[in-house]
Amino acid sequence: MSAGRFAADVVLVTGGARGIGRATVERFVHEGAAVVFCDVDVDVGERTAGEIGGPCRFRRCDVASEEQVAEMVTWCAAEVGRVTVLVNNAGVNANFDSTEMTSDQWDAFFAVDLKAAWVTAKHVVRGMRAAGRGAIVNVASIHGVASLPGFFPYAAAKSGLIGLTRSMALDYGADGIRVNVVCPGFTRTRLVQDSIDRHRDRAAAEAAMIRGVALGRIAEPSEVAAVISFLASEDASYISGASLLVDGGLTARRAG
């Protein structure tokens, strides 16, 4: 693998301060890209940019606001260059009773976990079309494919993101723009670690979590970032509209 395969690219990563987002920023910087990432947590975002170093810039942006997204994309084009790779990683978790969730709570959640991917792509694609090329990688979840009780409306948003990917792949393909989605399983992010840490016996909690995973372990964020990098690269030049499970074999289980 060449460390400079993205040397001609400007990469925008949403939700890049922590977890999979941070690992993705690190990966693209290592592979030669100029990277801009956004997050709502300024302190963590600035610290992450300082720790990664290199051609890496942080921008505070709430992706639920189209105005802020448009301003970020305009700033990126002026200060760094026109975006050629977009990674829609920003998201929040949600667990609601469907009979108790309010319309305002629904709108606020979907604004980040689904609408933001469309809004960010909307503003980035204009430049990609002008360049005649581009790659978009959306980050969904195994909950878009197979879920559990108590994950309403998280699973709905992730399923929507998979459908959004298919639509954008069809609509943008003639412009030389590829759109794909990754669906990570259990990954050692803050949310997953917090879930484990809530139990008195953390080892038992983690063992229960990975019991159905064929590879028998939780993924590292860098492993998901490697797949994102692949889908954005010319190595995946004929892949578009695809949903790629990165779950260690979790969803391969069970037929009866």
C-alpha positions as CSV (number, residue, x, y, z in Angstrom):
1,M,0.0,0.0,0.0
2,S,1.4,3.4,-1.0
3,A,1.4,6.0,1.7
4,G,0.6,8.6,-0.9
5,R,-2.4,7.2,-2.7
6,F,-4.6,10.1,-1.6
7,A,-1.9,12.8,-2.3
8,A,-4.2,14.5,-4.8
9,D,-7.2,14.5,-2.5
10,V,-9.0,16.7,0.0
11,V,-10.9,14.5,2.4
12,L,-13.7,15.8,4.7
13,V,-14.7,13.6,7.7
14,T,-17.7,14.5,9.8
15,G,-17.6,13.4,13.4
16,G,-13.9,13.1,13.3
17,A,-12.8,13.9,16.8
18,R,-13.2,10.4,18.3
19,G,-13.6,6.7,17.6
20,I,-14.0,5.6,14.0
21,G,-13.9,9.2,12.8
22,R,-10.6,9.9,14.4
23,A,-9.1,6.7,13.1
24,T,-10.3,7.6,9.6
25,V,-8.7,11.0,9.8
26,E,-5.4,9.4,10.9
27,R,-5.6,6.9,8.1
28,F,-6.1,9.5,5.4
29,V,-3.4,11.8,6.7
30,H,-1.0,8.8,6.7
31,E,-2.0,8.1,3.1
32,G,-1.1,11.6,2.0
33,A,-4.5,13.4,1.9
34,A,-5.2,16.9,3.1
35,V,-7.9,16.3,5.7
36,V,-10.5,18.5,7.2
37,F,-12.7,17.0,9.9
38,C,-15.5,18.5,11.9
39,D,-17.2,17.8,15.3
40,V,-19.3,19.7,17.8
41,D,-16.8,19.2,20.6
42,V,-14.2,21.9,20.0
43,D,-11.9,20.9,22.8
44,V,-11.6,17.3,21.7
45,G,-11.5,18.3,18.0
46,E,-8.6,20.8,18.5
47,R,-6.7,18.3,20.6
48,T,-7.2,15.6,18.0
49,A,-5.9,17.8,15.2
50,G,-2.9,18.7,17.3
51,E,-2.1,15.1,18.1
52,I,-2.5,13.8,14.6
53,G,-0.6,16.8,13.0
54,G,0.3,16.9,9.4
55,P,-2.1,18.2,6.7
56,C,-5.1,18.0,9.2
57,R,-7.5,20.8,9.9
58,F,-10.3,20.9,12.4
59,R,-13.6,22.9,11.9
60,R,-16.3,23.1,14.5
61,C,-19.6,22.2,12.8
62,D,-23.0,20.9,13.8
63,V,-24.0,18.7,10.9
64,A,-27.7,19.1,11.9
65,S,-27.4,22.7,10.6
66,E,-27.4,23.0,6.8
67,E,-26.1,26.5,7.1
68,Q,-23.1,25.4,9.1
69,V,-22.4,22.6,6.7
70,A,-22.5,24.9,3.7
71,E,-20.2,27.3,5.5
72,M,-17.7,24.5,6.3
73,V,-17.7,23.2,2.7
74,T,-17.1,26.8,1.4
75,W,-14.3,27.4,3.9
76,C,-12.7,24.1,3.0
77,A,-12.7,24.9,-0.7
78,A,-11.2,28.3,-0.1
79,E,-8.6,27.3,2.6
80,V,-7.7,23.7,1.7
81,G,-9.2,22.7,-1.6
82,R,-12.3,21.3,-3.2
83,V,-13.4,18.1,-1.4
84,T,-12.9,14.9,-3.4
85,V,-13.6,12.4,-0.7
86,L,-16.4,12.7,1.9
87,V,-16.8,10.4,4.9
88,N,-20.2,10.9,6.5
89,N,-19.4,9.5,10.0
90,A,-21.1,11.9,12.4
91,G,-23.9,10.3,14.4
92,V,-25.5,9.9,17.8
93,N,-27.0,7.0,19.6
94,A,-30.7,6.8,20.6
95,N,-32.9,4.3,22.4
96,F,-36.5,5.4,22.7
97,D,-39.8,3.8,23.4
98,S,-41.7,4.3,20.1
99,T,-44.8,5.2,21.9
100,E,-43.1,7.8,24.1
101,M,-40.7,9.5,21.7
102,T,-41.8,13.0,20.7
103,S,-41.7,14.4,17.2
104,D,-39.1,17.0,18.3
105,Q,-36.9,14.2,19.6
106,W,-37.4,12.3,16.3
107,D,-36.5,15.3,14.2
108,A,-33.4,16.1,16.3
109,F,-32.1,12.6,16.1
110,F,-32.7,12.1,12.4
111,A,-31.2,15.5,11.6
112,V,-27.8,14.1,12.7
113,D,-28.0,10.3,11.9
114,L,-29.6,10.5,8.5
115,K,-30.4,14.0,7.1
116,A,-26.8,15.2,7.8
117,A,-25.4,12.7,5.3
118,W,-27.7,14.0,2.6
119,V,-27.0,17.7,3.4
120,T,-23.3,17.3,3.5
121,A,-23.2,15.3,0.3
122,K,-25.5,17.9,-1.3
123,H,-22.9,20.7,-0.8
124,V,-19.9,18.6,-1.5
125,V,-21.2,16.9,-4.7
126,R,-21.3,20.2,-6.5
127,G,-17.5,20.5,-6.4
128,M,-17.1,16.8,-7.2
129,R,-19.2,17.1,-10.3
130,A,-17.1,20.0,-11.5
131,A,-14.0,17.9,-10.9
132,G,-15.5,14.9,-12.7
133,R,-14.7,12.6,-9.8
134,G,-15.3,11.9,-6.1
135,A,-16.0,9.2,-3.5
136,I,-18.5,9.3,-0.6
137,V,-18.4,6.7,2.2
138,N,-21.3,6.7,4.6
139,V,-20.9,5.1,8.0
140,A,-24.0,3.2,9.1
141,S,-24.1,0.2,11.4
142,I,-25.1,-3.5,11.5
143,H,-28.3,-2.2,13.0
144,G,-29.2,-1.1,9.5
145,V,-29.2,-4.8,8.5
146,A,-30.1,-6.7,11.7
147,S,-31.1,-5.1,15.0
148,L,-32.2,-5.9,18.6
149,P,-35.1,-4.9,20.8
150,G,-34.6,-1.4,22.3
151,F,-32.8,0.2,19.3
152,F,-35.7,2.4,18.1
153,P,-35.2,4.6,16.1
154,Y,-31.4,4.0,15.7
155,A,-32.0,1.0,13.4
156,A,-34.4,3.0,11.3
157,A,-31.9,5.8,10.7
158,K,-29.1,3.4,9.8
159,S,-31.4,1.5,7.4
160,G,-32.3,4.8,5.8
161,L,-28.6,5.6,5.4
162,I,-28.1,2.4,3.4
163,G,-31.0,3.3,1.2
164,L,-29.7,6.9,0.8
165,T,-26.4,5.4,-0.3
166,R,-28.0,3.4,-3.1
167,S,-30.0,6.4,-4.3
168,M,-26.9,8.7,-4.4
169,A,-24.8,6.0,-6.1
170,L,-27.4,5.8,-8.9
171,D,-27.8,9.6,-9.2
172,Y,-24.2,10.6,-9.1
173,G,-22.5,7.7,-10.9
174,A,-22.6,9.4,-14.3
175,D,-20.6,12.2,-12.8
176,G,-17.8,9.9,-11.8
177,I,-18.8,9.9,-8.1
178,R,-18.9,6.6,-6.2
179,V,-21.0,6.2,-3.1
180,N,-20.8,3.3,-0.6
181,V,-21.7,2.6,3.0
182,V,-19.9,0.6,5.7
183,C,-21.8,-1.1,8.5
184,P,-19.6,-1.6,11.5
185,G,-20.3,-4.1,14.2
186,F,-19.0,-3.9,17.7
187,T,-16.1,-1.5,17.6
188,R,-14.0,-0.2,20.5
189,T,-15.4,3.3,20.6
190,R,-16.4,5.4,23.6
191,L,-20.1,4.3,23.3
192,V,-19.3,0.6,23.2
193,Q,-16.7,1.0,26.1
194,D,-19.3,2.9,28.1
195,S,-21.8,0.1,27.6
196,I,-19.2,-2.4,28.9
197,D,-18.1,-0.2,31.8
198,R,-21.6,0.1,33.2
199,H,-21.4,-3.6,34.3
200,R,-19.8,-4.7,37.5
201,D,-18.0,-7.5,35.7
202,R,-16.6,-5.8,32.6
203,A,-14.9,-8.9,31.3
204,A,-18.2,-10.9,31.5
205,A,-20.0,-8.0,29.8
206,E,-17.5,-7.9,26.9
207,A,-17.6,-11.7,26.6
208,A,-21.4,-11.6,26.3
209,M,-21.2,-8.8,23.7
210,I,-18.9,-10.8,21.4
211,R,-20.4,-14.2,21.9
212,G,-22.0,-14.2,18.5
213,V,-19.0,-12.7,16.7
214,A,-17.3,-15.2,14.5
215,L,-13.9,-13.6,15.0
216,G,-14.4,-13.6,18.8
217,R,-13.4,-10.0,19.5
218,I,-14.4,-6.3,19.2
219,A,-13.0,-4.4,16.2
220,E,-10.5,-1.6,16.6
221,P,-11.5,1.7,15.0
222,S,-8.5,1.5,12.7
223,E,-9.9,-1.7,11.2
224,V,-13.1,0.1,10.1
225,A,-11.0,3.1,8.9
226,A,-9.0,0.8,6.7
227,V,-12.2,-0.3,5.0
228,I,-13.4,3.3,4.6
229,S,-10.0,4.1,3.0
230,F,-10.3,1.2,0.6
231,L,-13.8,2.2,-0.6
232,A,-12.6,5.8,-1.2
233,S,-9.5,4.7,-3.1
234,E,-9.0,3.7,-6.7
235,D,-8.6,0.1,-5.6
236,A,-12.4,0.2,-5.3
237,S,-12.9,2.0,-8.6
238,Y,-15.8,-0.3,-9.7
239,I,-17.6,-0.4,-6.4
240,S,-20.6,1.9,-5.9
241,G,-23.9,1.5,-4.2
242,A,-22.4,-1.3,-2.0
243,S,-23.1,-1.9,1.7
244,L,-20.1,-3.5,3.3
245,L,-20.5,-5.3,6.7
246,V,-17.5,-4.9,9.0
247,D,-18.7,-7.0,11.8
248,G,-16.4,-9.9,12.3
249,G,-19.0,-12.3,11.1
250,L,-21.7,-11.3,13.6
251,T,-24.5,-11.1,11.0
252,A,-23.4,-14.4,9.3
253,R,-24.8,-16.3,12.3
254,R,-28.1,-18.2,12.5
255,A,-30.3,-20.0,10.1
256,G,-33.0,-21.5,12.3
